């Protein structure tokens, strides 16, 4: 689930770099961070549920 946000963020960052758009680049970084947090939370929930 978080990997989709990370991919979306990478695309936004790349487009921001290509177009020299700082806001788009920043939004991409935020999306990537959200994806990473979701992955961590999902892994923690799986461990808590005993689904190593």
N, CA, C and O atoms as a GROMACS GRO file, in nm:
protein
  208
    1UNK      N    1   0.083  -0.119   0.000
    1UNK     CA    2   0.000   0.000   0.000
    1UNK      C    3   0.087   0.125   0.000
    1UNK      O    4   0.062   0.218  -0.076
    2UNK      N    5   0.188   0.127   0.083
    2UNK     CA    6   0.277   0.242   0.090
    2UNK      C    7   0.365   0.256  -0.032
    2UNK      O    8   0.411   0.365  -0.065
    3UNK      N    9   0.390   0.144  -0.100
    3UNK     CA   10   0.477   0.150  -0.217
    3UNK      C   11   0.414   0.231  -0.330
    3UNK      O   12   0.486   0.289  -0.411
    4UNK      N   13   0.282   0.235  -0.337
    4UNK     CA   14   0.215   0.317  -0.439
    4UNK      C   15   0.241   0.465  -0.412
    4UNK      O   16   0.266   0.542  -0.504
    5UNK      N   17   0.234   0.504  -0.285
    5UNK     CA   18   0.262   0.643  -0.250
    5UNK      C   19   0.408   0.678  -0.278
    5UNK      O   20   0.439   0.788  -0.324
    6UNK      N   21   0.495   0.583  -0.250
    6UNK     CA   22   0.637   0.608  -0.276
    6UNK      C   23   0.662   0.626  -0.426
    6UNK      O   24   0.736   0.716  -0.466
    7UNK      N   25   0.600   0.543  -0.508
    7UNK     CA   26   0.616   0.554  -0.653
    7UNK      C   27   0.559   0.687  -0.703
    7UNK      O   28   0.620   0.754  -0.786
    8UNK      N   29   0.443   0.723  -0.653
    8UNK     CA   30   0.380   0.850  -0.692
    8UNK      C   31   0.472   0.966  -0.653
    8UNK      O   32   0.488   1.062  -0.728
    9UNK      N   33   0.531   0.956  -0.535
    9UNK     CA   34   0.622   1.061  -0.490
    9UNK      C   35   0.746   1.072  -0.576
    9UNK      O   36   0.792   1.182  -0.605
   10UNK      N   37   0.798   0.958  -0.616
   10UNK     CA   38   0.917   0.960  -0.703
   10UNK      C   39   0.886   1.026  -0.837
   10UNK      O   40   0.967   1.102  -0.891
   11UNK      N   41   0.768   0.998  -0.890
   11UNK     CA   42   0.728   1.059  -1.017
   11UNK      C   43   0.714   1.209  -1.001
   11UNK      O   44   0.762   1.286  -1.084
   12UNK      N   45   0.650   1.252  -0.893
   12UNK     CA   46   0.634   1.396  -0.869
   12UNK      C   47   0.768   1.464  -0.852
   12UNK      O   48   0.790   1.574  -0.904
   13UNK      N   49   0.859   1.399  -0.779
   13UNK     CA   50   0.992   1.458  -0.761
   13UNK      C   51   1.064   1.470  -0.894
   13UNK      O   52   1.128   1.572  -0.922
   14UNK      N   53   1.055   1.368  -0.976
   14UNK     CA   54   1.122   1.371  -1.107
   14UNK      C   55   1.063   1.480  -1.196
   14UNK      O   56   1.136   1.553  -1.262
   15UNK      N   57   0.931   1.491  -1.196
   15UNK     CA   58   0.868   1.597  -1.276
   15UNK      C   59   0.905   1.734  -1.223
   15UNK      O   60   0.926   1.828  -1.300
   16UNK      N   61   0.914   1.746  -1.091
   16UNK     CA   62   0.956   1.873  -1.032
   16UNK      C   63   1.098   1.910  -1.072
   16UNK      O   64   1.128   2.026  -1.098
   17UNK      N   65   1.185   1.808  -1.079
   17UNK     CA   66   1.322   1.834  -1.123
   17UNK      C   67   1.325   1.876  -1.270
   17UNK      O   68   1.396   1.970  -1.307
   18UNK      N   69   1.247   1.807  -1.353
   18UNK     CA   70   1.247   1.838  -1.496
   18UNK      C   71   1.192   1.976  -1.526
   18UNK      O   72   1.240   2.046  -1.616
   19UNK      N   73   1.090   2.014  -1.451
   19UNK     CA   74   1.023   2.143  -1.476
   19UNK      C   75   1.074   2.253  -1.384
   19UNK      O   76   1.027   2.367  -1.393
   20UNK      N   77   1.168   2.222  -1.298
   20UNK     CA   78   1.222   2.317  -1.201
   20UNK      C   79   1.110   2.374  -1.113
   20UNK      O   80   1.106   2.493  -1.084
   21UNK      N   81   1.020   2.284  -1.070
   21UNK     CA   82   0.904   2.321  -0.989
   21UNK      C   83   0.930   2.272  -0.846
   21UNK      O   84   0.918   2.153  -0.816
   22UNK      N   85   0.964   2.366  -0.759
   22UNK     CA   86   0.998   2.331  -0.621
   22UNK      C   87   0.879   2.274  -0.544
   22UNK      O   88   0.896   2.182  -0.464
   23UNK      N   89   0.759   2.327  -0.569
   23UNK     CA   90   0.641   2.277  -0.498
   23UNK      C   91   0.612   2.132  -0.534
   23UNK      O   92   0.580   2.052  -0.446
   24UNK      N   93   0.622   2.099  -0.661
   24UNK     CA   94   0.597   1.962  -0.704
   24UNK      C   95   0.702   1.868  -0.647
   24UNK      O   96   0.670   1.756  -0.605
   25UNK      N   97   0.825   1.912  -0.646
   25UNK     CA   98   0.933   1.834  -0.588
   25UNK      C   99   0.907   1.809  -0.439
   25UNK      O  100   0.929   1.699  -0.389
   26UNK      N  101   0.862   1.911  -0.370
   26UNK     CA  102   0.833   1.901  -0.227
   26UNK      C  103   0.716   1.806  -0.202
   26UNK      O  104   0.722   1.724  -0.111
   27UNK      N  105   0.611   1.817  -0.281
   27UNK     CA  106   0.496   1.728  -0.266
   27UNK      C  107   0.537   1.583  -0.291
   27UNK      O  108   0.487   1.491  -0.225
   28UNK      N  109   0.628   1.562  -0.384
   28UNK     CA  110   0.678   1.428  -0.410
   28UNK      C  111   0.751   1.372  -0.288
   28UNK      O  112   0.736   1.254  -0.256
   29UNK      N  113   0.829   1.454  -0.223
   29UNK     CA  114   0.899   1.410  -0.102
   29UNK      C  115   0.802   1.374   0.008
   29UNK      O  116   0.823   1.278   0.083
   30UNK      N  117   0.696   1.451   0.019
   30UNK     CA  118   0.593   1.423   0.121
   30UNK      C  119   0.524   1.290   0.090
   30UNK      O  120   0.502   1.209   0.180
   31UNK      N  121   0.490   1.268  -0.036
   31UNK     CA  122   0.425   1.142  -0.075
   31UNK      C  123   0.516   1.022  -0.046
   31UNK      O  124   0.471   0.919   0.003
   32UNK      N  125   0.644   1.037  -0.076
   32UNK     CA  126   0.738   0.928  -0.048
   32UNK      C  127   0.745   0.899   0.101
   32UNK      O  128   0.746   0.782   0.141
   33UNK      N  129   0.749   1.003   0.182
   33UNK     CA  130   0.755   0.985   0.327
   33UNK      C  131   0.628   0.918   0.378
   33UNK      O  132   0.635   0.830   0.464
   34UNK      N  133   0.512   0.958   0.326
   34UNK     CA  134   0.386   0.895   0.366
   34UNK      C  135   0.388   0.747   0.332
   34UNK      O  136   0.342   0.664   0.411
   35UNK      N  137   0.441   0.713   0.216
   35UNK     CA  138   0.449   0.573   0.176
   35UNK      C  139   0.539   0.494   0.269
   35UNK      O  140   0.507   0.380   0.304
   36UNK      N  141   0.650   0.551   0.309
   36UNK     CA  142   0.741   0.483   0.399
   36UNK      C  143   0.678   0.462   0.535
   36UNK      O  144   0.694   0.356   0.596
   37UNK      N  145   0.605   0.562   0.583
   37UNK     CA  146   0.537   0.549   0.712
   37UNK      C  147   0.431   0.440   0.706
   37UNK      O  148   0.418   0.360   0.798
   38UNK      N  149   0.355   0.438   0.597
   38UNK     CA  150   0.253   0.334   0.582
   38UNK      C  151   0.315   0.194   0.584
   38UNK      O  152   0.259   0.103   0.645
   39UNK      N  153   0.429   0.178   0.518
   39UNK     CA  154   0.496   0.048   0.518
   39UNK      C  155   0.537   0.007   0.659
   39UNK      O  156   0.519  -0.108   0.698
   40UNK      N  157   0.591   0.101   0.735
   40UNK     CA  158   0.635   0.072   0.872
   40UNK      C  159   0.515   0.034   0.959
   40UNK      O  160   0.521  -0.062   1.036
   41UNK      N  161   0.406   0.109   0.945
   41UNK     CA  162   0.287   0.081   1.025
   41UNK      C  163   0.228  -0.055   0.988
   41UNK      O  164   0.188  -0.131   1.075
   42UNK      N  165   0.223  -0.085   0.859
   42UNK     CA  166   0.171  -0.214   0.814
   42UNK      C  167   0.256  -0.330   0.868
   42UNK      O  168   0.202  -0.432   0.912
   43UNK      N  169   0.388  -0.314   0.865
   43UNK     CA  170   0.475  -0.419   0.917
   43UNK      C  171   0.455  -0.437   1.068
   43UNK      O  172   0.452  -0.550   1.117
   44UNK      N  173   0.441  -0.327   1.140
   44UNK     CA  174   0.419  -0.333   1.284
   44UNK      C  175   0.286  -0.401   1.315
   44UNK      O  176   0.276  -0.480   1.408
   45UNK      N  177   0.184  -0.370   1.237
   45UNK     CA  178   0.051  -0.432   1.257
   45UNK      C  179   0.058  -0.582   1.230
   45UNK      O  180  -0.002  -0.662   1.301
   46UNK      N  181   0.132  -0.619   1.125
   46UNK     CA  182   0.146  -0.763   1.095
   46UNK      C  183   0.219  -0.835   1.207
   46UNK      O  184   0.180  -0.946   1.245
   47UNK      N  185   0.324  -0.774   1.261
   47UNK     CA  186   0.398  -0.836   1.372
   47UNK      C  187   0.309  -0.850   1.494
   47UNK      O  188   0.312  -0.953   1.562
   48UNK      N  189   0.229  -0.748   1.522
   48UNK     CA  190   0.141  -0.750   1.638
   48UNK      C  191   0.035  -0.858   1.622
   48UNK      O  192  -0.010  -0.917   1.721
   49UNK      N  193  -0.006  -0.884   1.499
   49UNK     CA  194  -0.107  -0.985   1.473
   49UNK      C  195  -0.044  -1.124   1.459
   49UNK      O  196  -0.115  -1.223   1.440
   50UNK      N  197   0.089  -1.132   1.467
   50UNK     CA  198   0.158  -1.259   1.455
   50UNK      C  199   0.175  -1.307   1.313
   50UNK      O  200   0.187  -1.428   1.289
   51UNK      N  201   0.176  -1.215   1.217
   51UNK     CA  202   0.193  -1.251   1.076
   51UNK      C  203   0.332  -1.218   1.027
   51UNK      O  204   0.347  -1.155   0.922
   52UNK      N  205   0.434  -1.259   1.099
   52UNK     CA  206   0.572  -1.227   1.061
   52UNK      C  207   0.590  -1.266   0.920
   52UNK      O  208   0.698  -1.248   0.865
   0.00000   0.00000   0.00000
